[in-house]
Amino acid sequence: MTDEIHLRPNGPWQVLGTAEIYRDPWVVLTKDEVIRPDGQPGTHTVTRFKDGVSVLPLDDSGHVFLTEEFHYAQGRRGIEVISGGVEAGEELLAAAARELREEVGIRASRWTPLGVVDPLTSQAIAPITMFLAEGLSFVEASPEGTETIRRLRVPFAEAVEMVMRCEVCALQDHALSWAGRGGPALARRAVLRA
């Protein structure tokens, strides 16, 4: 009697089995036993991050709001768009609105979805859904205990220049600086408001 092996295809790879190595509220790490595209056996580790959202708030005068905050993994402060994780069962737009309110004390009456970026495609799953927020009003911010955030108000054109100079360097910031597929129209709107 022979043991039957059930392969699960993943593109040109064949997955023999998956073992969970680590899990916390933000990340799951798995190790796959695989047959590689060249036919050789191997392993592939995959990190699955909690889905994320990023928000570019644009006010009526053509300014955007960014955050300056310390990031533990990099060991330094960085400037970026408002970003955070999506809670279990939470709608993407609700997560974006929550992060905008919590991190910088802004509410928006108009939302435009700008697409999804996958910043870590080789060994990680970390989709980030991007939004443009307009019709802004201001409330008290309530960042999490792990966050020390300073809100920055910057003309849209200057924010794009900051991205080009790598002063703002997360992938979603690069995508949002051109505002996904709506980039040219957003740039024209922001310039006209300034």
N, C-alpha and C positions, 0 to 999 in steps of 0.2 A: 504494500500500500504506500503510495507517495503522498507527501504533504503538498497540498495545493496552496500556492502563494497568490494572494489577490493584490494586484498592483493597482494603484490609483494614479491615473495620469495627471500631470501638472505641466502642461506644455510639452516640451521634449523630454522632460524628466519623468521617471516612474517612482512613485512613493511606495515603499514597502510597509512603512509604519511611522507613527508619530508619537513622541513621548513629551509630555509637559515637564519642563525643567523648573520653572519658577512662575509665580503669579502674585500680583498685588493689585490694588485698585487701578493702577495706571498702565500696567504692562503684563504681557504673558510671553514667556520664552519657551519655544518648542524646538525639539531636535528631530528631524526627519531622517530615517534610513532610506537611501535612494539608490536608484540606478541612474547615473548621470547621462546626459545626452550622448556621450562617447561610449556608452555601454558599460562603463566601469562602476563598481559599487562605491558608495560614499555616504557622506552625511551632509545635511544642510540645516543650519540653525536659522530660525525665523523669530523675529521680535515683533509682537503685535501690540502697538500702542493704542490707547483709548482714542476713538475718533475725536478730531478737534475742529474748532471753528476759529476763523480770523475775521476781524471787522475793521473796515476803514471808515471811520465817521468823517463826513464832509459837511462843513457848516455852510450857511448861506453866503459867506464872504469868500469861499474858495479855500478855506483852511481845513487841514485834516488834523486829527488828534492821534498822537502816538503815545506809547508808554516808554519810560526809562525804568528798568528794574534789574535787580540782581538775579542772575541765573546760576543756581548751585552747580550744575554740571560743567558749565564753562568757567566758573569761578570769577565771574566779572559782571559788571553792569552792561546792559545792552539796550538799544533803542529799537522798538518794533511796533507793529500794529497790535491792537488788542487781540489776544488769543487765549484759548483755554480748551479744556476738555468737555466732551458731551457726556452728561450723566446717563446712566442706564434708563431707557424708556423716554428720554428727553428728545423732543423734536429739535432739528438743527437750528431753526430760526429762534426757538425759545432759548437754546443754549447761547446763541450769539447775543441775543438781547440781555440775557443774564450776565454774561461776561462783560459786556459794554457797561452795564449799570454797576456791577460789582467793582470792576477794576478802575474805572475812571469817572463814575458818577454821571453817565450820559444815558438818556433814553432817546429813541428815534421813532418817528412816526412813519417813515418810508424806508423800505428795505429792498435791495436789489441783489439777488444771488449772482455771484460772479464765477462760479465753477468750483472745481475740486483740484487740489494739487496733492501729489504723492511725493513728499520730499526725500524719502529714503527707500528707493525701489529695489536695491540689491538684496538686502537681508532683513528688511523691515516692512511692516504694513502700518502706515501712519497717515491715513487720509485727512486732509484739512479742507473743510468747506468754507469758502470765502464769501463775504457779504460787504456791500456798500450800505452804509447807514446815513440817512439824511432826515431833515426835519427834526433837528436836535433840540433837546431841552436838558437841563442840568439838575441833578439830585445829589445827595450825599453818596460818595463811593463807600464800598464796604469790602475791601480786599480780604482774601483769606489770610490766615495767620502766617503762612509761608511767603507772602508777597509783600514787598516794599516797593511801591509803584509811585512814580511821579508822572503826571499827565503833562504832555507837551502839545502845544498848538503851533502848527507849522503851515505856511502856505503850501498848497499842493505841489507846485513846481519845485519848491525847495525840498520837499519830502522825496520827490523823484531824484533830485540831485544827490540827496543823502544816500539813497539806495545805490546810485551809480558810483559814489565814492566809498561804498561798503561801510558807511557809518550805520546803516540799517542793513542787517545781513542775513536774516532768516529767509528761507526760500519763499514762504508765503508773502513776505514783504516785497520781494522782487515781483512776484505775480500781481500783488495788489497795487504796486506802484504804477502798473500799467492797467490795473483794474480788470484783469482777465480779458475776456472778449470785448468788453465795453470800453477798453482803454482810450481809444481816440475820442469817443464821445464824452467820456468823463473828463479827459484832459481839456477839451474845449469848454465844457461846463465850468470847470474849476477856474480856468483862465478868464472866462467871461465874468465870473463873480468877483475876481480879485480887483 
